[in-house]
Amino acid sequence: MLGLALQSAKTSSEREPEVPPPEPTPPPAAAAAAPEPTPAAPAPEPAMAYTIDAALVDEAKALDASDTNRSNINFSYLSQKIAKSLMAQSPALDKLEEQYVEMATAWNKGTKPPFCCVEGVKYAIDAVKWSSIQEPGHVVVCVPFYMEFERGAPATAENPNGEESPIQKIDEALFLLENSKTISMDLVFINDSIAEKQDNKDGGSVKLFKSALLDYTKAKDIAINLTGPEDDFESFTALDGLLTVKFTSVGGEAAKGSKAESPEEKTKRLENRGEDGKLRERKGGAVLAGLEIELPSSFADKPQRTIRCLVDGDSAHPIGSFIGDAAYSVLQLGHTAYLGNLKSPHTCVSIVGADAGGGDEGTQARVQNRKLFFSGFVVPFLFPELTLKYKYTGTTQLPVKAIRGDIDFAAAKLPTVQPNVDLGILALVCSFLNANGGSIDSGAVTIRDNVASSTMTSSDLTAEWTKTYGPIFTSAVGLCRDLKPDDFAKLPGWLTTFIEGMEFKHYEILFGGSNTPEVDAIFATMKKFRDAPDREAVLAELEGLFGKVSF
């Protein structure tokens, strides 16, 4: 299995003993029947273009076999080591991409190669792409985070879900930046604190992140220029200004206002208070605050040479296997946006078992059903043009995305309560494309999933519903109604009413983990909707199936 790419680590004493060839069979008598034709030998497995050292392969196998959570920083370090060993072979981009397709296909459908070997090839691809961008450009990587005391810290016996997530971010940013001086980068950490929503326990996870980053630069002997005191800096630069690391918050960005809003107006939008004056669920506040930050002055008059990227605060979706793809797609190939496609046949997911923090099979099944319900059903039902007009066939929940800098998020003033604001982001991109032309590109990603550390999956179903999935599911209908009133009026009312009116009881029955045959039948039929040639027929079938469930 991919043995020509992953060098064998067997010694001569471990190899299978040689077996002498059998004696030749004597020719048959003349009267005997003609022999059966010899079947054609199977085609030899294609050799990979670039080899991965046997010691690295063994290291990757051992890491896969361990109980280490898949978002642990050791996976990032090893994938980079493998990528650098590949880069030392002066690889051609097309050959690397062919090698990744071979290995990703094996990971998903065959005998799995070690995950870091697959991801290491992807990192190498991103590094080659980063180095191939010809004209100067700038990449803003926005990292929303809040109360990340678990994932922001190192992994220990007491904290098995530790990821050292801020260290993974800067380490992988430096991995890309060392391959070119043409592209600069801002790494912006946006804390989701505003008004009475504060992240200040024991100094807050902001303090944890800043301290970790400074310790990292000292340990690596990286020269930096600080803005602000060392114990509470605002930003620092490294690599002679090629990298800038910044910290801000939703409240801090709201207080600045923008060209489109006064500080008071922006604060009101990002706080999202209800009629009772209390903060409501604010999914996407830090995401929007990051996307709305003004571009550096050196690129203010050439926004088409910039991209704004979003990566989650955790480490499931590495910078090293996405940002190079995104920058190359937009800044070199000329696309308007680049989206990580979780549905790509070459997207590879490494997930650890329940005993090591990955969630039991029931938890993982709930996660998959939620993804199916929203990205595979609700979104294509409400927004079919994403697939039909702009040919984007990936999921709508986008853990990694990149948008060209001339799309003005500050002017759009998107609300915070949307399906992870991803739907609003895509709607804005589509409206920009409708007016100005352009295209959406997408590609495979690598994912190191750790379900147990996710803030969206817990043993408290009520909290899952009220804090995350209630706003995600129900607000999608209103977004469609506001953006496309004529199209919305043509949708079947039974389904829009159901989605918008969902309550905890619906969530518990559909995603509580104790599925009945009737619920299983609903999800089995939903899987057919997105690619169905006759979606109306699938909806008619679903209407009958929903009627059989007692909510």
Secondary structure, 3 states (H helix, E strand, C coil): CCCCCECCCCCCCCCCCCCCCCCCCCCCCCCCCCCCCCCCCCCCCCCCCCCECHHHHHHHHHHHHCCCCCCCHHHHHHHHHHHHHHHCCCCCHHHHHHHHHHHHHHHHHCCCCCHHHHHHHHHHHHHHHHHHCCCCEEEEEEEEECCCCCCCCCCCCCCCCCCCHHHHHHHHHHHHHCCCCCEEEEEEEEECCECCECCCHHHHHHHHHHHHHHHHHHHCCCCEEEECCHHHCCEEEEHHHCEEEEEEEHHHHHHHCCCCCCHHHHHHHHHCECCCCCECCCCCHHHHHHHCCCCCHHHCCCHHHEEEEEECCCCCCCHHHCHHHHHHHHHHCCCCEEEECCCCCCCEEEECCHHHCCCCHHHHHHHHHHHHHHHHHHHHHHCCHHHHCCCCCCCCCCCEEEEECCCCHHHHCCCCCCCCCHHHHHHHHHHHHHHHCCCEEEECCEEEECHHHCCCCCCCHHHHHHHHHHHHHHHHHHHHHHHCHHHHHCCCHHHHHHHHCCCHHHHHHHHCCCCCHHHHHHHHHHCCCCCCCCHHHHHHHHHHHHHCCCC
